[in-house]
């Protein structure tokens, strides 16, 4: 893994980090969803995205990603997250 995790822009692979995620929240994902609902989980994702943007280095490729598996969340919650959180950031030019 260390061979792939080296930042070498001229190399065959460029390592892209996850962004500013909350490891504690990710460890408690199921608990958060069970106790507070799916929307609470997407609030965690939104906060992590905002923290990633605040910590972005304009001299580098900055990445923030998360994975949603088919059927994992209701589509309306995903759509809400995209339209309420991601789309405004795209419109502002902060996210591609």
matplotlib code that plots the C-alpha trace (Angstrom):
import matplotlib.pyplot as plt

x = [0.0, 2.8, 3.8, 0.4, 0.1, 3.1, 2.2, 4.0, 2.2, 4.4, 3.8, 1.2, -1.1, -1.8, -3.1, -6.3, -7.1, -10.6, -10.9, -11.7, -13.9, -14.8, -13.5, -15.6, -18.8, -18.0, -17.4, -20.9, -22.7, -25.2, -25.8, -26.4, -28.8, -30.7, -30.9, -31.3, -32.4, -30.8, -31.0, -28.6, -26.1, -26.3, -25.8, -22.5, -21.5, -22.4, -20.3, -17.4, -17.7, -17.7, -14.6, -12.9, -13.6, -12.3, -9.1, -8.6, -5.2, -5.6, -2.2, -3.3, -6.0, -8.5, -10.9, -13.8, -15.8, -18.1, -19.9, -23.6, -24.5, -27.6, -30.6, -28.6, -30.6, -33.9, -33.5, -35.3, -32.7, -29.8, -31.6, -32.1, -28.4, -27.4, -29.8, -29.5, -25.8, -23.8, -25.7, -25.2, -21.5, -21.2, -23.0, -20.5, -17.6, -16.4, -17.1, -16.9]
y = [0.0, 2.4, 2.2, 3.6, 6.1, 8.3, 11.6, 11.5, 13.6, 12.0, 8.5, 6.0, 6.5, 9.6, 8.9, 10.8, 11.1, 10.7, 14.3, 15.4, 12.6, 11.9, 8.4, 8.3, 9.0, 6.4, 3.9, 4.8, 4.9, 2.2, 3.6, 7.1, 5.8, 3.6, 6.3, 9.5, 8.4, 8.3, 12.1, 12.4, 10.3, 12.6, 15.5, 13.9, 13.5, 17.2, 18.4, 16.2, 17.7, 21.2, 20.5, 19.1, 22.2, 24.4, 22.4, 22.2, 23.1, 25.1, 23.8, 20.1, 17.9, 17.7, 14.8, 14.0, 10.9, 8.5, 5.4, 4.7, 1.1, 0.3, 0.2, 1.3, 4.6, 5.9, 7.7, 10.8, 11.2, 10.9, 13.3, 15.8, 15.6, 16.2, 19.1, 20.8, 20.3, 19.4, 21.3, 24.7, 24.0, 23.1, 26.3, 28.3, 26.5, 24.9, 21.3, 19.5]
z = [0.0, 0.7, -2.9, -3.9, -1.1, -2.2, -3.8, -7.1, -9.8, -12.5, -11.3, -12.6, -9.5, -7.5, -4.0, -3.2, 0.5, 1.9, 3.1, 6.7, 8.0, 11.6, 12.4, 15.6, 13.7, 11.0, 13.8, 15.2, 11.8, 12.6, 16.1, 14.7, 12.1, 14.6, 17.3, 15.2, 11.8, 8.3, 8.1, 11.0, 9.2, 6.2, 8.5, 9.6, 5.9, 5.2, 8.1, 7.0, 3.5, 4.9, 7.0, 4.0, 2.0, 4.9, 5.0, 1.2, -0.2, -3.5, -4.6, -4.5, -5.7, -2.8, -2.4, -0.2, -0.9, 0.7, -0.7, -0.8, -1.6, -3.7, -1.4, 1.7, 2.1, 0.8, -2.5, -1.3, 1.5, -1.0, -3.4, -0.5, 0.4, -3.2, -3.8, -0.4, 0.3, -2.8, -5.5, -3.8, -3.4, -7.1, -8.0, -5.9, -7.7, -4.4, -5.5, -8.9]

ax = plt.figure().add_subplot(projection="3d")
ax.plot(x, y, z, "-o")
ax.set_aspect("equal")
plt.show()
